[in-house]
């Protein structure tokens, strides 16, 4: 099972598409590792520097419709190779969301007011998140504050996460 704990990267925008997650010109690469330096390089956000801001981050918190655009596994792979196995948003493009779980990663949906609370109270480079998958709770610490937020994922998605992804799940079950 992958790690779902660590420092948080706040991306304060809706509709971040797969071309912004990993530009299409890198889709011919033959390894996940080759995607690593290009994660979010085309994302335009005020005061966002992908080279500096992604380093040592393990969780993304963002707004709605994350992963919209072209369907491709490269977008979750680019996150994964950078150590980001958890994205929290109000909603996702359906195929992106399922690609995350198929890779043993998590794309968790929270209500818009919960996301707003996280941005308002915790947005900053030193915010940390801990995932208790057994209890379905995120513990978030930053800016001198702490909160716990319950979350839910389906039983099948949990099975994919616990197995490490679809291939590992299929190997164990079939």
N, CA, C and O atoms as a DFTB+ gen file, in Angstrom:
696 C
 N C O
     1  1       0.845      -1.180       0.000
     2  2       0.000       0.000       0.000
     3  2       0.890       1.242       0.000
     4  3       1.934       1.279       0.651
     5  1       0.467       2.222      -0.719
     6  2       1.229       3.459      -0.855
     7  2       1.088       4.347       0.387
     8  3       0.245       4.101       1.249
     9  1       1.921       5.370       0.457
    10  2       1.890       6.335       1.548
    11  2       0.878       7.446       1.231
    12  3       0.914       8.028       0.148
    13  1      -0.004       7.730       2.161
    14  2      -1.007       8.785       1.996
    15  2      -0.851       9.876       3.054
    16  3      -1.826      10.510       3.458
    17  1       0.370      10.079       3.489
    18  2       0.676      11.071       4.521
    19  2       1.749      12.017       3.999
    20  3       2.521      11.662       3.108
    21  1       1.794      13.213       4.555
    22  2       2.895      14.102       4.225
    23  2       2.473      15.548       4.074
    24  3       1.378      15.955       4.460
    25  1       3.390      16.303       3.496
    26  2       3.160      17.734       3.303
    27  2       2.184      17.966       2.153
    28  3       2.134      17.202       1.189
    29  1       1.413      19.042       2.284
    30  2       0.317      19.323       1.358
    31  2       0.693      20.425       0.369
    32  3       1.262      21.452       0.739
    33  1       0.358      20.183      -0.895
    34  2       0.454      21.182      -1.943
    35  2      -0.958      21.677      -2.224
    36  3      -1.801      20.909      -2.686
    37  1      -1.223      22.950      -1.951
    38  2      -2.524      23.547      -2.197
    39  2      -2.523      24.156      -3.599
    40  3      -1.691      25.008      -3.911
    41  1      -3.456      23.715      -4.438
    42  2      -3.623      24.251      -5.786
    43  2      -4.998      24.908      -5.846
    44  3      -6.013      24.233      -6.017
    45  1      -5.018      26.215      -5.704
    46  2      -6.263      26.955      -5.544
    47  2      -6.899      27.303      -6.894
    48  3      -6.918      28.458      -7.320
    49  1      -7.415      26.264      -7.545
    50  2      -8.085      26.462      -8.821
    51  2      -8.938      25.244      -9.159
    52  3      -8.577      24.117      -8.819
    53  1     -10.039      25.463      -9.810
    54  2     -10.861      24.383     -10.354
    55  2     -10.405      24.077     -11.774
    56  3      -9.661      24.845     -12.385
    57  1     -10.864      22.945     -12.283
    58  2     -10.668      22.561     -13.680
    59  2      -9.203      22.421     -14.090
    60  3      -8.838      22.781     -15.210
    61  1      -8.376      21.909     -13.210
    62  2      -6.996      21.604     -13.593
    63  2      -7.047      20.338     -14.438
    64  3      -7.452      19.275     -13.966
    65  1      -6.631      20.469     -15.693
    66  2      -6.806      19.358     -16.632
    67  2      -5.547      18.497     -16.737
    68  3      -4.482      18.842     -16.226
    69  1      -5.715      17.369     -17.416
    70  2      -4.610      16.415     -17.512
    71  2      -3.429      16.970     -18.300
    72  3      -2.293      16.561     -18.064
    73  1      -3.673      17.896     -19.234
    74  2      -2.562      18.528     -19.951
    75  2      -1.760      19.449     -19.037
    76  3      -0.569      19.662     -19.262
    77  1      -2.398      19.989     -18.018
    78  2      -1.674      20.798     -17.037
    79  2      -0.975      19.913     -16.013
    80  3       0.076      20.283     -15.488
    81  1      -1.542      18.760     -15.727
    82  2      -0.903      17.827     -14.800
    83  2       0.373      17.273     -15.439
    84  3       1.440      17.291     -14.825
    85  1       0.256      16.782     -16.673
    86  2       1.429      16.341     -17.428
    87  2       1.179      16.679     -18.903
    88  3       0.286      16.106     -19.527
    89  1       1.959      17.599     -19.455
    90  2       1.748      18.018     -20.846
    91  2       1.815      16.847     -21.830
    92  3       2.605      15.917     -21.670
    93  1       0.970      16.924     -22.839
    94  2       0.835      15.843     -23.826
    95  2       2.153      15.510     -24.528
    96  3       2.346      14.373     -24.961
    97  1       3.053      16.473     -24.645
    98  2       4.313      16.206     -25.356
    99  2       5.177      15.156     -24.651
   100  3       6.138      14.657     -25.236
   101  1       4.845      14.819     -23.406
   102  2       5.612      13.809     -22.671
   103  2       4.945      12.438     -22.669
   104  3       5.430      11.525     -22.000
   105  1       3.861      12.273     -23.388
   106  2       3.123      11.010     -23.354
   107  2       3.829       9.879     -24.079
   108  3       3.406       8.728     -23.972
   109  1       4.881      10.169     -24.806
   110  2       5.625       9.110     -25.502
   111  2       6.774       8.562     -24.663
   112  3       7.494       7.672     -25.114
   113  1       6.953       9.076     -23.460
   114  2       8.043       8.581     -22.615
   115  2       7.793       7.127     -22.261
   116  3       6.648       6.681     -22.186
   117  1       8.874       6.394     -22.046
   118  2       8.764       4.956     -21.804
   119  2       8.858       4.585     -20.326
   120  3       8.804       3.404     -19.984
   121  1       8.996       5.564     -19.457
   122  2       9.041       5.254     -18.028
   123  2       8.324       6.343     -17.239
   124  3       8.241       7.497     -17.660
   125  1       7.816       5.940     -16.094
   126  2       7.191       6.919     -15.194
   127  2       8.232       7.937     -14.735
   128  3       7.937       9.126     -14.620
   129  1       9.428       7.472     -14.479
   130  2      10.498       8.354     -13.984
   131  2      10.749       9.530     -14.936
   132  3      11.074      10.629     -14.487
   133  1      10.602       9.305     -16.232
   134  2      10.814      10.380     -17.208
   135  2       9.762      11.478     -17.086
   136  3       9.989      12.600     -17.538
   137  1       8.614      11.170     -16.481
   138  2       7.549      12.166     -16.287
   139  2       7.842      13.096     -15.100
   140  3       7.328      14.213     -15.034
   141  1       8.656      12.628     -14.185
   142  2       8.856      13.303     -12.899
   143  2       9.142      14.800     -12.998
   144  3       8.465      15.565     -12.310
   145  1      10.077      15.265     -13.788
   146  2      10.392      16.698     -13.763
   147  2       9.346      17.582     -14.448
   148  3       9.454      18.808     -14.416
   149  1       8.337      16.965     -15.065
   150  2       7.385      17.744     -15.863
   151  2       6.018      17.896     -15.213
   152  3       5.120      18.495     -15.805
   153  1       5.841      17.362     -14.003
   154  2       4.568      17.472     -13.302
   155  2       4.181      18.937     -13.126
   156  3       4.954      19.729     -12.586
   157  1       3.006      19.285     -13.573
   158  2       2.400      20.612     -13.414
   159  2       3.218      21.750     -14.034
   160  3       3.015      22.912     -13.683
   161  1       4.132      21.434     -14.944
   162  2       4.983      22.489     -15.503
   163  2       4.199      23.500     -16.334
   164  3       4.652      24.634     -16.488
   165  1       3.047      23.132     -16.870
   166  2       2.242      24.071     -17.651
   167  2       1.091      24.681     -16.854
   168  3       0.278      25.420     -17.411
   169  1       1.015      24.380     -15.561
   170  2      -0.050      24.940     -14.735
   171  2       0.244      26.404     -14.436
   172  3       1.306      26.745     -13.914
   173  1      -0.696      27.249     -14.767
   174  2      -0.557      28.679     -14.504
   175  2      -1.394      29.023     -13.283
   176  3      -2.624      29.004     -13.329
   177  1      -0.715      29.335     -12.201
   178  2      -1.334      29.763     -10.948
   179  2      -0.460      30.862     -10.371
   180  3       0.767      30.763     -10.379
   181  1      -1.088      31.890      -9.881
   182  2      -0.323      32.991      -9.297
   183  2       0.592      32.472      -8.190
   184  3       0.158      31.732      -7.308
   185  1       1.835      32.860      -8.248
   186  2       2.854      32.507      -7.253
   187  2       3.138      31.006      -7.169
   188  3       3.622      30.533      -6.140
   189  1       2.848      30.252      -8.229
   190  2       3.137      28.822      -8.247
   191  2       4.376      28.570      -9.086
   192  3       4.449      28.972     -10.248
   193  1       5.346      27.902      -8.486
   194  2       6.569      27.513      -9.172
   195  2       6.702      25.999      -9.022
   196  3       7.078      25.519      -7.952
   197  1       6.398      25.236     -10.085
   198  2       6.407      23.785      -9.934
   199  2       7.725      23.218      -9.433
   200  3       7.725      22.284      -8.631
   201  1       8.836      23.755      -9.883
   202  2      10.125      23.204      -9.452
   203  2      10.333      23.338      -7.952
   204  3      10.888      22.437      -7.323
   205  1       9.903      24.431      -7.378
   206  2      10.088      24.651      -5.948
   207  2       8.917      24.134      -5.115
   208  3       9.122      23.585      -4.032
   209  1       7.703      24.304      -5.609
   210  2       6.517      24.036      -4.790
   211  2       6.156      22.560      -4.676
   212  3       5.537      22.164      -3.689
   213  1       6.520      21.744      -5.644
   214  2       6.170      20.320      -5.618
   215  2       7.117      19.524      -4.724
   216  3       6.722      18.515      -4.139
   217  1       8.348      19.970      -4.620
   218  2       9.362      19.234      -3.860
   219  2       8.874      18.901      -2.454
   220  3       8.387      19.763      -1.723
   221  1       9.017      17.639      -2.103
   222  2       8.698      17.133      -0.772
   223  2       7.223      17.226      -0.403
   224  3       6.880      17.183       0.778
   225  1       6.347      17.352      -1.397
   226  2       4.908      17.342      -1.135
   227  2       4.380      15.945      -1.472
   228  3       4.855      15.294      -2.402
   229  1       3.396      15.502      -0.700
   230  2       2.854      14.154      -0.865
   231  2       1.355      14.116      -1.078
   232  3       0.799      13.070      -1.413
   233  1       0.692      15.257      -0.885
   234  2      -0.758      15.347      -0.969
   235  2      -1.099      16.623      -1.724
   236  3      -0.446      17.649      -1.535
   237  1      -2.120      16.569      -2.580
   238  2      -2.637      17.766      -3.241
   239  2      -4.040      18.023      -2.723
   240  3      -4.863      17.110      -2.660
   241  1      -4.313      19.267      -2.352
   242  2      -5.673      19.714      -2.053
   243  2      -6.001      20.789      -3.070
   244  3      -5.252      21.751      -3.241
   245  1      -7.131      20.615      -3.744
   246  2      -7.506      21.515      -4.822
   247  2      -9.018      21.712      -4.831
   248  3      -9.709      21.305      -3.897
   249  1      -9.511      22.318      -5.858
   250  2     -10.943      22.641      -5.962
   251  2     -11.685      21.565      -6.756
   252  3     -11.467      20.377      -6.519
   253  1     -12.541      21.945      -7.679
   254  2     -13.415      20.990      -8.368
   255  2     -12.889      20.584      -9.745
   256  3     -12.066      21.270     -10.351
   257  1     -13.396      19.445     -10.212
   258  2     -13.168      18.939     -11.568
   259  2     -11.687      18.702     -11.866
   260  3     -11.227      18.967     -12.977
   261  1     -10.956      18.214     -10.898
   262  2      -9.532      17.933     -11.086
   263  2      -9.382      16.756     -12.043
   264  3     -10.113      15.770     -11.947
   265  1      -8.429      16.865     -12.967
   266  2      -8.147      15.792     -13.906
   267  2      -9.065      15.760     -15.113
   268  3      -9.175      14.739     -15.790
   269  1      -9.726      16.881     -15.382
   270  2     -10.588      16.944     -16.568
   271  2      -9.708      16.950     -17.823
   272  3      -8.488      17.084     -17.731
   273  1     -10.325      16.807     -18.972
   274  2      -9.570      16.807     -20.225
   275  2      -9.359      15.399     -20.735
   276  3     -10.199      14.523     -20.529
   277  1      -8.264      15.186     -21.386
   278  2      -7.976      13.886     -22.000
   279  2      -7.820      12.807     -20.936
   280  3      -7.278      13.048     -19.858
   281  1      -8.302      11.625     -21.259
   282  2      -8.136      10.509     -20.326
   283  2      -6.782       9.858     -20.593
   284  3      -6.484       9.448     -21.715
   285  1      -5.985       9.774     -19.565
   286  2      -4.662       9.158     -19.700
   287  2      -4.146       8.761     -18.321
   288  3      -4.349       9.477     -17.341
   289  1      -3.488       7.631     -18.258
   290  2      -2.898       7.182     -17.000
   291  2      -1.665       7.998     -16.646
   292  3      -1.237       7.997     -15.492
   293  1      -1.094       8.688     -17.607
   294  2       0.120       9.457     -17.352
   295  2      -0.082      10.513     -16.257
   296  3       0.856      10.823     -15.524
   297  1      -1.284      11.062     -16.141
   298  2      -1.515      12.090     -15.124
   299  2      -1.344      11.518     -13.712
   300  3      -0.592      12.095     -12.927
   301  1      -2.007      10.413     -13.351
   302  2      -1.716       9.826     -12.042
   303  2      -0.269       9.360     -11.911
   304  3       0.327       9.490     -10.843
   305  1       0.302       8.816     -12.991
   306  2       1.694       8.366     -12.926
   307  2       2.636       9.517     -12.593
   308  3       3.567       9.349     -11.805
   309  1       2.401      10.684     -13.186
   310  2       3.266      11.846     -12.921
   311  2       3.155      12.279     -11.465
   312  3       4.147      12.690     -10.864
   313  1       1.968      12.192     -10.898
   314  2       1.799      12.486      -9.468
   315  2       2.546      11.436      -8.639
   316  3       3.316      11.771      -7.739
   317  1       2.302      10.161      -8.960
   318  2       2.882       9.062      -8.195
   319  2       4.412       9.108      -8.171
   320  3       5.019       8.947      -7.112
   321  1       5.030       9.324      -9.319
   322  2       6.492       9.325      -9.392
   323  2       7.079      10.497      -8.608
   324  3       8.261      10.485      -8.265
   325  1       6.264      11.500      -8.328
   326  2       6.690      12.625      -7.496
   327  2       6.318      12.434      -6.028
   328  3       6.479      13.353      -5.225
   329  1       5.822      11.252      -5.673
   330  2       5.496      10.952      -4.279
   331  2       4.138      11.443      -3.837
   332  3       3.849      11.463      -2.641
   333  1       3.295      11.843      -4.781
   334  2       1.945      12.324      -4.456
   335  2       0.964      11.202      -4.773
   336  3       0.708      10.898      -5.938
   337  1       0.417      10.590      -3.723
   338  2      -0.496       9.468      -3.883
   339  2      -1.919       9.789      -3.465
   340  3      -2.796       8.929      -3.538
   341  1      -2.158      11.021      -3.027
   342  2      -3.476      11.424      -2.548
   343  2      -3.802      12.802      -3.085
   344  3      -3.025      13.744      -2.928
   345  1      -4.973      12.913      -3.726
   346  2      -5.511      14.202      -4.152
   347  2      -6.877      14.343      -3.496
   348  3      -7.693      13.422      -3.530
   349  1      -7.115      15.502      -2.900
   350  2      -8.391      15.797      -2.257
   351  2      -9.004      16.987      -2.983
   352  3      -8.369      18.032      -3.130
   353  1     -10.238      16.819      -3.432
   354  2     -10.930      17.871      -4.188
   355  2     -12.435      17.715      -3.978
   356  3     -12.891      16.754      -3.357
   357  1     -13.198      18.672      -4.502
   358  2     -14.657      18.528      -4.409
   359  2     -15.190      17.583      -5.470
   360  3     -16.229      16.954      -5.270
   361  1     -14.489      17.472      -6.605
   362  2     -14.914      16.552      -7.661
   363  2     -13.762      16.296      -8.616
   364  3     -12.763      17.016      -8.629
   365  1     -13.929      15.248      -9.414
   366  2     -12.909      14.806     -10.370
   367  2     -13.570      14.468     -11.699
   368  3     -14.766      14.183     -11.760
   369  1     -12.784      14.504     -12.745
   370  2     -13.208      13.867     -13.987
   371  2     -13.261      12.370     -13.690
   372  3     -12.358      11.828     -13.053
   373  1     -14.312      11.711     -14.148
   374  2     -14.556      10.316     -13.800
   375  2     -13.378       9.397     -14.139
   376  3     -12.971       8.584     -13.310
   377  1     -12.836       9.521     -15.338
   378  2     -11.752       8.619     -15.750
   379  2     -10.481       8.895     -14.946
   380  3      -9.790       7.956     -14.552
   381  1     -10.164      10.163     -14.696
   382  2      -8.990      10.470     -13.875
   383  2      -9.135       9.846     -12.496
   384  3      -8.210       9.209     -11.992
   385  1     -10.307      10.033     -11.887
   386  2     -10.541       9.502     -10.548
   387  2     -10.309       7.991     -10.529
   388  3      -9.629       7.479      -9.639
   389  1     -10.865       7.282     -11.496
   390  2     -10.704       5.833     -11.507
   391  2      -9.269       5.428     -11.814
   392  3      -8.783       4.432     -11.277
   393  1      -8.588       6.177     -12.663
   394  2      -7.169       5.892     -12.915
   395  2      -6.354       6.011     -11.638
   396  3      -5.425       5.231     -11.426
   397  1      -6.684       6.970     -10.787
   398  2      -5.982       7.104      -9.506
   399  2      -6.134       5.827      -8.688
   400  3      -5.142       5.258      -8.232
   401  1      -7.368       5.376      -8.503
   402  2      -7.592       4.166      -7.710
   403  2      -6.999       2.937      -8.394
   404  3      -6.476       2.050      -7.719
   405  1      -7.071       2.872      -9.714
   406  2      -6.474       1.736     -10.436
   407  2      -4.967       1.661     -10.211
   408  3      -4.378       0.583     -10.288
   409  1      -4.348       2.798      -9.934
   410  2      -2.909       2.849      -9.641
   411  2      -2.612       2.681      -8.149
   412  3      -1.461       2.796      -7.729
   413  1      -3.648       2.410      -7.348
   414  2      -3.464       2.240      -5.911
   415  2      -3.348       3.547      -5.160
   416  3      -2.913       3.578      -4.009
   417  1      -3.741       4.634      -5.819
   418  2      -3.697       5.969      -5.238
   419  2      -5.114       6.369      -4.824
   420  3      -6.070       5.651      -5.116
   421  1      -5.254       7.505      -4.150
   422  2      -6.589       7.926      -3.722
   423  2      -6.943       9.305      -4.286
   424  3      -6.131      10.231      -4.281
   425  1      -8.180       9.406      -4.770
   426  2      -8.792      10.663      -5.198
   427  2     -10.050      10.801      -4.352
   428  3     -11.093      10.234      -4.676
   429  1      -9.942      11.556      -3.269
   430  2     -11.014      11.648      -2.281
   431  2     -11.777      12.951      -2.460
   432  3     -11.192      14.023      -2.617
   433  1     -13.091      12.829      -2.433
   434  2     -13.957      13.995      -2.560
   435  2     -14.420      14.462      -1.190
   436  3     -14.853      13.670      -0.353
   437  1     -14.317      15.774      -0.984
   438  2     -14.864      16.423       0.202
   439  2     -15.819      17.511      -0.263
   440  3     -15.738      17.986      -1.396
   441  1     -16.713      17.893       0.614
   442  2     -17.670      18.953       0.300
   443  2     -16.933      20.276       0.087
   444  3     -15.854      20.495       0.637
   445  1     -17.529      21.145      -0.715
   446  2     -16.917      22.440      -1.040
   447  2     -16.618      23.256       0.213
   448  3     -15.588      23.927       0.273
   449  1     -17.495      23.214       1.215
   450  2     -17.241      23.995       2.437
   451  2     -16.051      23.432       3.215
   452  3     -15.331      24.187       3.869
   453  1     -15.838      22.128       3.152
   454  2     -14.672      21.542       3.814
   455  2     -13.390      21.946       3.096
   456  3     -12.391      22.278       3.735
   457  1     -13.421      21.917       1.768
   458  2     -12.251      22.349       0.993
   459  2     -11.965      23.821       1.273
   460  3     -10.807      24.205       1.438
   461  1     -12.991      24.633       1.327
   462  2     -12.812      26.057       1.612
   463  2     -12.188      26.257       2.989
   464  3     -11.311      27.105       3.155
   465  1     -12.634      25.484       3.973
   466  2     -12.056      25.565       5.322
   467  2     -10.567      25.219       5.298
   468  3      -9.762      25.868       5.964
   469  1     -10.209      24.191       4.527
   470  2      -8.805      23.806       4.441
   471  2      -7.968      24.911       3.810
   472  3      -6.877      25.216       4.293
   473  1      -8.466      25.506       2.744
   474  2      -7.736      26.616       2.116
   475  2      -7.647      27.808       3.064
   476  3      -6.588      28.425       3.180
   477  1      -8.730      28.133       3.732
   478  2      -8.754      29.312       4.611
   479  2      -7.854      29.149       5.831
   480  3      -7.168      30.089       6.231
   481  1      -7.859      27.961       6.418
   482  2      -7.161      27.767       7.689
   483  2      -5.804      27.080       7.599
   484  3      -4.993      27.198       8.518
   485  1      -5.548      26.369       6.514
   486  2      -4.346      25.544       6.483
   487  2      -3.437      25.777       5.298
   488  3      -2.331      25.236       5.267
   489  1      -3.854      26.554       4.331
   490  2      -3.044      26.748       3.132
   491  2      -1.684      27.330       3.499
   492  3      -1.589      28.419       4.065
   493  1      -0.653      26.595       3.171
   494  2       0.707      27.022       3.472
   495  2       1.674      25.894       3.195
   496  3       1.268      24.735       3.109
   497  1       2.948      26.214       3.055
   498  2       3.934      25.211       2.640
   499  2       4.261      24.151       3.688
   500  3       4.826      23.112       3.346
   501  1       3.923      24.383       4.946
   502  2       4.304      23.432       5.991
   503  2       3.140      22.623       6.537
   504  3       3.296      21.926       7.540
   505  1       1.978      22.698       5.902
   506  2       0.832      21.924       6.341
   507  2       1.083      20.444       6.081
   508  3       1.590      20.060       5.027
   509  1       0.721      19.624       7.059
   510  2       0.912      18.179       6.956
   511  2      -0.439      17.485       7.108
   512  3      -1.321      17.952       7.828
   513  1      -0.576      16.371       6.418
   514  2      -1.798      15.574       6.485
   515  2      -1.432      14.131       6.792
   516  3      -0.485      13.582       6.227
   517  1      -2.193      13.528       7.692
   518  2      -2.047      12.115       8.021
   519  2      -3.360      11.423       7.692
   520  3      -4.430      11.920       8.042
   521  1      -3.285      10.288       7.027
   522  2      -4.475       9.532       6.649
   523  2      -4.609       8.307       7.531
   524  3      -3.696       7.486       7.617
   525  1      -5.754       8.191       8.186
   526  2      -6.092       6.969       8.909
   527  2      -7.105       6.230       8.044
   528  3      -8.306       6.489       8.125
   529  1      -6.619       5.312       7.221
   530  2      -7.474       4.608       6.282
   531  2      -8.437       3.663       6.997
   532  3      -9.540       3.408       6.513
   533  1      -8.025       3.158       8.124
   534  2      -8.891       2.259       8.890
   535  2     -10.108       3.000       9.437
   536  3     -11.221       2.476       9.423
   537  1      -9.887       4.221       9.917
   538  2     -10.970       5.024      10.505
   539  2     -11.581       6.022       9.527
   540  3     -12.548       6.703       9.867
   541  1     -11.031       6.119       8.314
   542  2     -11.502       7.076       7.301
   543  2     -11.473       8.514       7.804
   544  3     -12.474       9.228       7.759
   545  1     -10.305       8.919       8.281
   546  2     -10.142      10.270       8.820
   547  2      -8.809      10.848       8.348
   548  3      -7.776      10.179       8.377
   549  1      -8.860      12.112       7.911
   550  2      -7.651      12.881       7.644
   551  2      -7.391      13.760       8.856
   552  3      -8.314      14.385       9.378
   553  1      -6.148      13.813       9.309
   554  2      -5.738      14.751      10.345
   555  2      -4.832      15.770       9.668
   556  3      -3.819      15.407       9.069
   557  1      -5.196      17.041       9.763
   558  2      -4.454      18.100       9.088
   559  2      -3.889      19.053      10.135
   560  3      -4.597      19.497      11.040
   561  1      -2.595      19.359       9.993
   562  2      -1.907      20.250      10.915
   563  2      -1.154      21.309      10.128
   564  3      -0.424      20.997       9.187
   565  1      -1.336      22.562      10.521
   566  2      -0.619      23.649       9.881
   567  2      -1.070      24.984      10.428
   568  3      -2.174      25.111      10.957
   569  1      -0.217      25.970      10.298
   570  2      -0.526      27.317      10.781
   571  2      -0.964      27.324      12.240
   572  3      -1.806      28.132      12.632
   573  1      -0.395      26.425      13.048
   574  2      -0.716      26.356      14.467
   575  2      -2.081      25.762      14.766
   576  3      -2.562      25.869      15.894
   577  1      -2.713      25.138      13.781
   578  2      -4.051      24.559      13.951
   579  2      -4.022      23.079      13.594
   580  3      -3.135      22.606      12.884
   581  1      -5.014      22.368      14.105
   582  2      -5.203      20.958      13.797
   583  2      -6.690      20.687      13.612
   584  3      -7.519      21.237      14.336
   585  1      -7.022      19.853      12.656
   586  2      -8.408      19.426      12.471
   587  2      -8.426      17.990      11.970
   588  3      -7.449      17.494      11.408
   589  1      -9.542      17.348      12.182
   590  2      -9.769      16.016      11.634
   591  2     -10.997      16.070      10.750
   592  3     -12.016      16.656      11.115
   593  1     -10.890      15.449       9.574
   594  2     -11.995      15.454       8.623
   595  2     -12.262      14.017       8.190
   596  3     -11.376      13.347       7.661
   597  1     -13.492      13.547       8.418
   598  2     -13.826      12.202       7.940
   599  2     -13.981      12.192       6.422
   600  3     -14.346      13.199       5.816
   601  1     -13.699      11.040       5.820
   602  2     -13.867      10.872       4.379
   603  2     -14.417       9.479       4.117
   604  3     -14.443       8.630       5.008
   605  1     -14.852       9.257       2.897
   606  2     -15.312       7.923       2.536
   607  2     -14.823       7.565       1.142
   608  3     -14.676       8.426       0.275
   609  1     -14.579       6.294       0.949
   610  2     -14.307       5.733      -0.382
   611  2     -15.081       4.419      -0.452
   612  3     -15.389       3.818       0.577
   613  1     -15.387       3.984      -1.651
   614  2     -16.159       2.756      -1.811
   615  2     -15.332       1.545      -1.380
   616  3     -14.105       1.605      -1.297
   617  1     -16.026       0.464      -1.113
   618  2     -15.348      -0.766      -0.726
   619  2     -14.398      -1.267      -1.799
   620  3     -13.301      -1.730      -1.488
   621  1     -14.810      -1.181      -3.065
   622  2     -13.949      -1.640      -4.150
   623  2     -12.716      -0.742      -4.289
   624  3     -11.603      -1.239      -4.460
   625  1     -12.914       0.585      -4.215
   626  2     -11.765       1.495      -4.288
   627  2     -10.810       1.239      -3.124
   628  3      -9.594       1.295      -3.301
   629  1     -11.342       0.962      -1.951
   630  2     -10.500       0.626      -0.792
   631  2      -9.691      -0.631      -1.090
   632  3      -8.508      -0.702      -0.757
   633  1     -10.314      -1.611      -1.707
   634  2      -9.607      -2.849      -2.052
   635  2      -8.462      -2.580      -3.023
   636  3      -7.386      -3.165      -2.899
   637  1      -8.698      -1.690      -3.990
   638  2      -7.640      -1.333      -4.929
   639  2      -6.478      -0.652      -4.206
   640  3      -5.314      -0.960      -4.461
   641  1      -6.799       0.269      -3.308
   642  2      -5.778       0.995      -2.553
   643  2      -4.977       0.023      -1.684
   644  3      -3.746       0.062      -1.672
   645  1      -5.674      -0.836      -0.966
   646  2      -5.002      -1.774      -0.068
   647  2      -4.125      -2.761      -0.837
   648  3      -3.083      -3.186      -0.337
   649  1      -4.538      -3.124      -2.039
   650  2      -3.755      -4.060      -2.852
   651  2      -2.552      -3.396      -3.505
   652  3      -1.583      -4.065      -3.861
   653  1      -2.618      -2.058      -3.665
   654  2      -1.545      -1.335      -4.350
   655  2      -1.897      -0.992      -5.789
   656  3      -1.060      -0.466      -6.523
   657  1      -3.128      -1.285      -6.198
   658  2      -3.584      -0.955      -7.547
   659  2      -4.301      -2.118      -8.198
   660  3      -4.372      -3.215      -7.645
   661  1      -4.837      -1.857      -9.391
   662  2      -5.643      -2.856     -10.093
   663  2      -4.853      -4.120     -10.421
   664  3      -5.360      -5.222     -10.215
   665  1      -3.637      -3.993     -10.921
   666  2      -2.868      -5.183     -11.297
   667  2      -2.612      -6.086     -10.097
   668  3      -2.766      -7.304     -10.188
   669  1      -2.223      -5.495      -8.977
   670  2      -1.974      -6.273      -7.762
   671  2      -3.269      -6.892      -7.239
   672  3      -3.273      -8.026      -6.762
   673  1      -4.360      -6.144      -7.330
   674  2      -5.664      -6.656      -6.917
   675  2      -6.052      -7.860      -7.768
   676  3      -6.453      -8.895      -7.235
   677  1      -5.933      -7.728      -9.099
   678  2      -6.293      -8.810     -10.015
   679  2      -5.407     -10.035      -9.795
   680  3      -5.890     -11.167      -9.813
   681  1      -4.105      -9.804      -9.586
   682  2      -3.196     -10.925      -9.328
   683  2      -3.621     -11.708      -8.082
   684  3      -3.550     -12.937      -8.067
   685  1      -4.059     -11.006      -7.049
   686  2      -4.452     -11.643      -5.806
   687  2      -5.814     -12.327      -5.906
   688  3      -6.046     -13.335      -5.239
   689  1      -6.707     -11.800      -6.720
   690  2      -8.088     -12.307      -6.779
   691  2      -8.346     -13.301      -7.894
   692  3      -9.236     -14.144      -7.781
   693  1      -7.585     -13.212      -8.957
   694  2      -7.905     -14.044     -10.130
   695  2      -6.780     -14.976     -10.407
   696  3      -6.848     -15.762     -11.352
